[in-house]
Amino acid sequence: MLRGWLDNLDKKKVYRYLELIPGVLVWLTLIGTIVLSFVRPLWAIYVIILFDLYWLLRVLYLIIHLLSSWKKYRRTMQTDWSLVLPTLPRADKIYHLIFLPTFREPYEVIHKSLESLTKVKYPLDKFIVVLAGEERDQENFTNISAKIKQTFGHKFGHFLITLHPGNIIGEIAGKGANIHWAGHRAKELVDKLGIPYENIIVSTFDVDSCAHQNYFAYLTYIYLTTPDNLHSSYQPIAIYNNNIWESPAINRVVANSTTFWLLTDLARPERLFTFSSHSMPFKALVDVGFWQNDIVTEDSRIFLQCFIRYNGNYRVTPLYIPISMDTVYAGSFWRSVVNQYKQQRRWAYGVENFPYMAWHFWRSRTIPFNRKLRYIWNQLEGVYSWATAPLIIFILGRLPLLVADETVKSNLLAHNAPVALQWLMTMAMIGLIFSSALSTSLLPPKPKNASWIKYIPMIAQWFLFPITMVLFGAIPATDAQTRLMLGKYLGFWVTEKKQAAKV
């Protein structure tokens, strides 16, 4: 009876209430921590010590998964998958449909990405490359796409240029709307060519993405050896290495932190969503009507579209191979910092997936309850921790010690709280040391004219981690969730690209 009543509620109203939940939880926690520090400082000290202890254990837990993924990554990189692939049936039947959406990116960035595609160990006549531009940037895109087609058009099986019209009613201008349009145009080409959908793997890449030379051979191998492969997306490792040597240290730390977060999730595929550059079956993409054109975070939403369309029978399969992209480098320190904040806020706006999940999961009677609960929990706990944990650990955790009176401070636990907190923070440094070692091993060769001294800041930069966690973690995450809570919806912001080297 209750279920029937809820099913008849107005979607717009329910959806709006669901949008409130993440932001309300964050602000209740932050305000509650401050109030408790003044009203019951001893209680606050207990809570914060327990919270820090929990996060220390969680850091150690994440390091285990990070190490697991790292080992799989190293094994994968030692194999030439182009030599293994021919042993599989149907390997010669698989086509790759690659989307490269662009908006105001310079020619050098697009050229570098396409040049990397020409160097992969996979038959290029099996590639259908789609360069997707925007009418809002028509003059610039027309000039660049003409040069790109002249240089690369003949190197692939098919090369398609699309121009997404501006001002389509109901759309949010951005990547999702662009590739939604481009996807339909690509389908028209595929239907004309008569290629079976089951034989096409789609890869949607940020336009600065440079594929590893074994990426498509490895992807094809995984696709052909994965059970029920039409019900899975495929997520590679995002490594921000294209311009790492030119980028400010603070941007490098944020970029490497993103890579390590993704590595830990690859070891826990039950938590995985698609993120940034990724791949999926063309049949699944067609079944769900392509990417949503009215949201900001289409890269993660496409997984949920498939998950709901197939009644929970959809997953993400890890790919332990890299896609290299740019850090947020804009040519100057302060511009890069501002752009980094905007990028993190846009990623944090993935919180818009929570009301979408909650609404559709409630109405679905076929998705297993335990899968619904796991994804809802992972989503809500993830965005909540993103916004609150750095502020509590690095800032608010000190507050009750500062405002407590002498009576409270004389308490044995309170008296030793600074020592306990310092010990927990020191133990957490294990994660920084581990991250420093891994990030150094992921570096591309340093520029020929650069001294070996350049490696020193690459290691020392990790002391900036607490700052980046707050400035480019908690604050933009709180910003994004507050905007959703207040109904001040975020539009799509395109990360500025700048290449140091000219083609």
C-alpha positions in Angstrom: 0.0 0.0 0.0 2.8 2.4 1.0 4.7 1.4 -2.2 1.7 2.1 -4.4 1.2 5.5 -2.8 4.9 6.4 -3.3 4.8 5.2 -6.9 2.0 7.7 -7.6 3.9 10.7 -6.3 4.9 13.4 -8.7 8.4 12.6 -10.0 9.5 16.3 -10.1 8.7 16.8 -6.4 10.2 13.5 -5.2 13.3 14.1 -7.3 13.7 17.5 -5.8 13.5 16.1 -2.3 16.1 13.5 -3.2 18.4 16.3 -4.4 18.4 17.7 -0.9 19.7 14.6 0.9 23.5 14.7 0.1 23.9 18.4 0.8 21.8 18.3 4.0 23.9 15.4 5.3 27.1 17.3 4.6 26.0 20.6 6.2 24.5 18.8 9.3 27.8 17.1 9.8 29.9 20.3 9.4 27.6 22.5 11.5 27.1 19.6 14.1 30.9 19.2 14.5 31.3 22.9 15.2 28.4 23.1 17.6 29.4 19.9 19.4 33.0 21.3 19.8 31.6 24.3 21.8 28.7 22.6 23.6 30.3 19.2 24.4 34.0 19.4 23.5 34.8 16.1 25.2 32.3 14.3 23.2 33.6 16.0 20.1 37.1 14.8 21.0 35.9 11.2 21.3 34.1 11.4 18.0 37.1 12.9 16.1 39.6 10.4 17.5 37.3 7.6 16.4 36.8 9.2 13.0 40.6 9.6 12.5 41.2 6.0 13.6 38.5 4.9 11.1 40.2 6.8 8.3 43.6 5.5 9.2 42.3 1.9 8.8 40.6 3.0 5.6 43.9 4.4 4.2 45.6 1.1 5.0 42.7 -0.8 3.4 42.9 1.4 0.2 46.7 0.9 0.0 46.1 -2.9 -0.1 43.7 -2.4 -3.1 46.1 0.1 -4.7 48.9 -2.4 -4.5 46.7 -5.2 -5.9 45.8 -3.0 -8.9 49.4 -1.9 -9.4 50.6 -5.5 -9.7 47.9 -6.3 -12.3 48.8 -3.1 -14.1 52.5 -4.1 -14.2 51.6 -7.6 -15.5 49.3 -6.3 -18.2 52.0 -3.8 -19.4 54.5 -6.7 -19.8 52.3 -8.4 -22.5 52.1 -7.5 -26.1 48.4 -8.0 -26.6 48.6 -7.6 -30.3 50.4 -11.0 -30.5 47.9 -12.7 -28.1 44.7 -11.4 -29.8 44.9 -13.4 -33.1 44.5 -16.6 -31.1 40.9 -15.7 -30.3 38.0 -16.5 -32.6 36.2 -13.4 -33.9 39.2 -11.2 -33.1 39.3 -10.0 -36.8 35.6 -9.1 -36.7 35.8 -6.4 -34.0 35.6 -2.8 -34.9 36.3 0.2 -32.7 34.1 3.3 -32.8 36.0 6.1 -31.1 34.4 9.4 -30.1 36.5 12.5 -29.7 34.3 15.4 -28.6 35.9 18.9 -28.7 35.0 22.4 -27.9 37.5 25.2 -28.4 40.5 22.9 -27.9 43.6 23.9 -29.9 44.7 22.0 -33.0 47.8 20.7 -31.2 45.7 18.8 -28.6 43.5 17.2 -31.1 46.4 16.3 -33.4 48.3 14.7 -30.5 45.3 12.5 -29.6 44.8 11.3 -33.2 48.5 10.8 -33.8 48.5 8.4 -30.8 45.7 6.4 -32.4 47.7 5.9 -35.5 50.5 4.3 -33.4 48.4 1.6 -31.7 48.9 -2.1 -32.4 45.5 -2.8 -34.0 44.4 -2.7 -37.7 43.4 0.9 -38.3 41.0 -0.1 -41.0 38.8 -1.5 -38.2 38.6 2.0 -36.7 35.6 4.4 -37.1 36.8 7.7 -35.6 34.3 10.5 -34.9 35.5 14.0 -34.3 32.5 15.8 -32.7 32.5 19.6 -32.7 30.0 22.2 -31.6 28.1 24.8 -33.7 28.9 27.3 -30.9 32.5 27.0 -32.1 31.8 26.4 -35.7 34.4 28.6 -37.4 37.2 27.4 -35.2 36.1 23.8 -35.5 35.6 23.9 -39.2 39.2 25.1 -39.7 40.7 22.6 -37.3 38.6 19.6 -38.5 39.6 20.3 -42.2 43.3 20.1 -41.3 42.8 17.1 -39.1 40.8 15.2 -41.8 43.5 16.0 -44.4 46.2 14.6 -42.1 44.4 11.6 -40.6 41.2 11.0 -42.5 42.8 8.4 -44.8 44.5 6.5 -42.0 41.4 5.0 -40.5 38.7 2.8 -41.9 36.2 5.6 -41.6 36.5 9.2 -40.3 33.4 11.1 -39.5 33.1 14.7 -38.5 29.9 15.9 -36.8 28.7 19.3 -35.8 26.3 19.4 -32.8 23.6 22.2 -33.3 23.4 24.8 -30.6 20.2 25.7 -28.7 18.4 22.4 -28.9 15.5 22.6 -26.4 16.0 20.5 -23.3 19.7 20.0 -23.6 22.6 21.2 -21.4 25.4 22.5 -23.5 28.3 20.2 -22.9 30.0 16.9 -23.7 26.9 14.7 -23.1 24.8 16.7 -25.6 27.6 16.7 -28.1 28.2 12.9 -28.1 24.5 12.2 -27.9 24.2 13.9 -31.3 27.4 12.4 -32.6 26.2 8.9 -31.5 23.1 9.1 -33.6 25.2 10.2 -36.6 27.6 7.3 -36.1 24.7 4.8 -35.9 23.5 6.0 -39.3 27.0 5.3 -40.7 27.2 1.9 -38.9 23.8 0.9 -40.3 24.8 1.9 -43.8 28.0 -0.2 -43.5 26.0 -3.1 -42.2 28.3 -4.0 -39.3 26.6 -6.0 -36.5 26.3 -4.0 -33.3 27.8 -6.9 -31.3 31.1 -6.5 -33.3 31.6 -2.9 -32.3 33.2 -1.5 -29.2 32.7 2.1 -28.4 35.4 4.2 -26.8 34.5 7.7 -25.7 37.7 9.7 -25.1 38.3 13.2 -23.8 39.9 14.9 -26.7 43.3 15.1 -24.9 43.4 11.3 -24.4 46.3 9.4 -25.8 45.8 5.6 -26.0 48.5 3.2 -25.0 49.7 1.3 -28.1 48.2 -1.9 -26.7 45.0 -0.4 -25.6 42.7 -1.6 -28.3 44.3 -5.0 -28.6 43.9 -5.5 -24.9 40.4 -4.1 -24.8 39.4 -6.5 -27.6 40.9 -9.4 -25.8 39.1 -8.6 -22.6 35.8 -8.0 -24.5 36.0 -11.4 -26.2 37.0 -13.3 -23.1 34.5 -11.6 -20.7 31.3 -13.6 -20.0 28.2 -11.8 -21.0 30.4 -9.1 -22.6 27.5 -7.1 -24.0 26.5 -6.2 -20.4 29.7 -4.6 -19.3 31.5 -1.3 -19.8 35.3 -1.3 -19.7 37.3 1.2 -17.6 41.0 1.9 -18.2 43.4 3.7 -15.8 43.4 7.5 -16.3 46.9 8.8 -16.0 47.5 12.5 -16.4 50.9 12.4 -17.9 50.8 14.3 -21.2 52.0 17.6 -19.7 53.0 16.5 -16.2 56.5 18.0 -16.4 55.2 21.5 -17.2 52.3 21.5 -14.6 52.4 23.2 -11.2 53.0 20.8 -8.3 49.6 21.3 -6.8 47.9 20.2 -10.1 50.2 17.2 -10.3 49.1 16.0 -6.8 45.5 16.4 -7.7 45.9 14.5 -11.0 47.9 11.7 -9.4 45.3 11.4 -6.6 42.6 10.9 -9.2 44.7 8.1 -10.7 45.2 6.4 -7.4 41.5 6.7 -6.5 40.7 4.9 -9.8 43.3 2.2 -9.2 41.8 1.4 -5.8 38.3 1.1 -7.4 39.6 -1.1 -10.2 40.4 -3.6 -7.5 36.8 -3.4 -6.3 34.7 -3.7 -9.5 31.5 -3.9 -7.5 32.1 -0.2 -6.8 33.1 0.8 -10.3 31.3 3.4 -12.4 32.6 4.5 -15.8 34.7 7.6 -15.5 36.2 10.0 -18.1 37.6 8.0 -21.0 36.1 4.5 -21.2 34.7 1.8 -23.5 31.5 -0.1 -23.8 29.5 -2.3 -26.3 27.8 -0.3 -29.1 24.7 -2.5 -28.7 24.3 -1.4 -25.1 24.8 2.2 -26.2 22.1 2.0 -28.8 19.7 0.1 -26.4 19.8 3.0 -23.9 19.4 5.7 -26.5 23.0 7.0 -26.2 24.3 9.4 -23.6 21.9 11.7 -21.8 22.0 15.2 -23.2 20.6 17.1 -20.2 23.2 16.4 -17.5 26.8 17.3 -16.6 28.3 13.9 -15.7 27.4 11.8 -18.7 30.5 9.6 -18.2 29.2 8.0 -15.1 25.5 8.3 -16.0 25.9 6.1 -19.0 26.7 3.2 -16.7 23.6 3.8 -14.7 21.5 4.0 -17.8 22.7 0.5 -18.8 22.4 -0.8 -15.2 18.7 0.2 -15.1 17.9 -0.8 -18.7 19.2 -4.3 -18.1 17.6 -4.6 -14.6 20.9 -4.7 -12.7 22.6 -7.1 -15.2 25.4 -4.6 -16.1 28.8 -4.0 -14.6 32.2 -2.4 -15.2 35.2 -4.6 -16.1 38.6 -3.2 -15.1 41.2 -2.6 -17.8 44.7 -2.5 -16.3 46.1 -0.4 -19.1 46.5 3.4 -19.2 44.9 6.2 -21.1 47.1 9.3 -20.8 45.5 12.7 -20.5 46.5 16.3 -19.6 46.7 17.8 -16.2 44.8 21.0 -15.6 47.6 23.2 -16.9 46.6 26.6 -18.3 49.9 28.3 -18.8 50.0 30.1 -15.5 49.9 29.1 -11.9 46.8 30.9 -10.8 44.8 30.1 -13.9 45.7 26.5 -13.5 44.5 26.6 -9.8 41.2 28.1 -10.7 40.7 25.7 -13.5 41.6 22.8 -11.2 38.9 23.9 -8.8 36.3 24.1 -11.6 37.2 20.6 -12.9 37.0 19.1 -9.4 33.6 20.8 -8.8 32.3 19.4 -12.1 33.5 15.9 -11.2 31.9 16.2 -7.7 28.7 17.2 -9.4 28.4 13.5 -10.1 26.2 13.7 -6.9 23.4 14.3 -9.4 23.5 10.6 -9.9 22.1 10.0 -6.4 18.5 11.2 -7.0 18.6 9.4 -10.4 19.6 6.2 -8.8 17.2 6.5 -5.9 14.2 7.3 -8.1 14.8 4.5 -10.6 15.8 1.9 -8.0 12.7 2.5 -6.0 10.5 2.0 -9.1 12.3 -1.1 -10.3 11.0 -4.4 -9.0 13.5 -6.5 -11.0 16.9 -5.1 -9.9 18.1 -7.2 -6.9 17.6 -5.3 -3.6 21.2 -6.0 -2.4 22.6 -4.5 -5.6 20.4 -1.4 -5.2 21.5 -1.0 -1.6 25.2 -1.4 -2.4 25.2 1.2 -5.2 23.1 3.7 -3.2 25.4 3.3 -0.2 28.6 3.6 -2.3 27.3 6.7 -4.1 26.0 8.5 -1.0 28.9 7.5 1.3 31.4 8.5 -1.4 30.2 12.0 -2.0 29.6 12.5 1.7 33.2 11.5 2.6 34.6 13.5 -0.3 33.0 16.7 1.2 33.5 16.1 5.0 36.5 13.9 5.7 39.3 16.3 4.7 37.7 19.2 6.7 37.2 17.1 9.8 40.7 15.5 9.7 42.7 18.6 8.8 40.7 21.5 10.2 37.7 20.9 12.4 39.4 18.0 14.3 41.5 20.6 16.1 38.6 22.8 17.1 37.4 21.1 20.3 41.0 21.1 21.7 41.1 24.8 21.2 37.8 25.8 22.7 37.6 23.3 25.6 38.0 24.7 29.1 40.6 23.5 31.6 38.2 21.0 33.2 37.8 19.2 29.9 41.5 19.5 29.1 42.4 17.8 32.4 40.6 14.7 31.3 43.1 12.0 30.5 41.8 11.4 27.0 41.5 15.0 26.2 45.0 15.7 27.6 46.4 13.0 25.3 44.2 13.8 22.3 46.8 16.0 20.6 49.4 13.2 20.9 46.8 10.6 19.6 45.8 12.8 16.7 49.5 13.4 15.8 50.2 9.7 15.9 47.2 8.9 13.7 48.3 11.6 11.2 51.9 10.2 11.2 50.6 6.7 10.5 48.5 8.1 7.6 51.7 9.4 6.1 52.4 5.9 5.0 49.8 6.5 2.3 51.7 9.6 1.2 55.0 7.8 1.0 53.4 5.0 -1.0 51.7 7.4 -3.3 55.0 9.3 -3.8 56.8 6.1 -4.9 54.1 5.0 -7.3 53.6 8.5 -8.9 57.3 8.7 -9.6 57.3 5.3 -11.3 54.4 6.4 -13.5 56.2 9.5 -14.8 57.0 9.7 -18.5 60.6 10.4 -19.5 61.7 13.8 -18.4 62.4 16.4 -21.1 65.9 16.0 -22.6 67.0 19.5 -21.5 65.7 19.1 -17.9 68.1 18.2 -15.0 67.6 15.2 -12.8 66.8 17.7 -10.0 63.3 17.9 -11.5 62.6 14.6 -9.8 63.0 16.2 -6.4 59.8 18.3 -6.5 58.0 15.3 -8.0 58.5 13.5 -4.7 58.3 16.5 -2.4 55.0 17.6 -3.9 53.1 15.1 -1.8 53.5 17.3 1.3 50.9 19.4 -0.4 48.4 16.6 -0.2 46.5 17.9 2.9 46.1 21.2 1.2 44.8 19.7 -2.1 42.4 17.4 -0.1 40.7 20.5 1.3 41.0 23.1 -1.5 40.4 20.6 -4.4 38.5 17.9 -2.6 36.2 18.9 0.3 35.5 22.5 -0.8 34.5 21.8 -4.5 32.6 18.7 -3.3 30.6 20.8 -0.8 30.1 23.5 -3.4 28.6 20.9 -5.9 26.4 19.3 -3.3 25.2 22.6 -2.0 24.3 23.8 -5.5 22.2 20.6 -6.0 20.6 21.1 -2.6 19.6 24.7 -3.4 18.5 23.9 -6.9 21.3 26.1 -8.3 22.2 23.6 -11.0 25.7 23.4 -12.5 26.3 23.7 -16.2 29.0 21.9 -18.0 32.4 23.6 -17.8 35.1 22.5 -20.4 38.5 22.1 -18.9 41.0 24.4 -20.7 43.7 22.5 -22.6 47.2 23.9 -23.3 50.1 22.0 -24.8 53.6 23.1 -24.1 55.0 21.3 -27.1 53.9 22.4 -30.6 53.2 20.1 -33.4 
